[in-house]
Amino acid sequence: MSMKATPNDQRSILKVAQLDQQANLLRHKAATLPELQEITSATVKFNNARDLRIAAETELSDVKRELLRAEADVEQVVSRITRDEARLAGGSASPKELEQLQHEVGTLGARRAELEEVELEIMMRVDSIQASISTHSQEGDEQAAVIADLEIRKENALAAINSELETIASDRSKLVNGVEKSFLDLYEKIRADSGGPGAAALVAGACSGCNLSINAVEIKRLSDLAEDEVVRCEECRCILVRGV
């Protein structure tokens, strides 16, 4: 079934199509802002730094408990050495007891050296883990600052895009208010069904919607139609607006 629409309505619907295309491009721009990918990348780095910091803090807690046990072991041996040395200095023990005490002090001294070596090794591990925590914390802080800056840039870009979209929406509303409803409905249906432009201009023998040339016979047929006759592109099925 053929449809009629005034040349003015056809020109208006072409302008609507152009505005819709501009809006689509702006929405695509908003969805593909470089800041979005950069935020994703920075967030991954931030999360990695946070996870590594938390893991290091957990390890530090375990190693500190290990250090406390090592310190307690050293303290216990030192206490026994102090006690034995006091008995040796007291001179009240028998020669055999003195010999045993001296042997024990020597054994305890060697044990103390071993335990202090273990304690030192644990303290070095504590220092290393604390350095890792500091590094990961700094990395996290740096990425958090990067993300905050990117969020501001993203919001500014989106604000500019949304401002343009609002202007387009306002201009579109003014245009469609003057277009006959059934013709507008056809345009909206074509646009929804095809996912492409609902209307395009016939320019230099080609449809500006699909950019395909129209044969001479069809061009002649279209030129013989009344100005208010609504025609469609045979390829992309959009409304083909003539005389623009």
ABEGO torsion letter per residue (X at the ends): XBBBBBAAAAAAAAAAAAAAAAAAAAAAAAAABAAAAAAAAAAAAAAAAAAAAAAAAAAAAAAAAAAAAAAAAAAAAAAAAAAAAAAAAAGABBAAAAAAAAAAAAAAAAAAAAAAAAAAAAAAAAAAAAAAAAAAAAAAAAAAAAAAAAAAAAAAAAAAAAAAAAAAAAAAAAAAAABBAAAAAAAAAAAAAAGBBABBBBBGGBBAAAGBBBBAAAAAAAAABBAABBBBBAAAGBBBBBGX
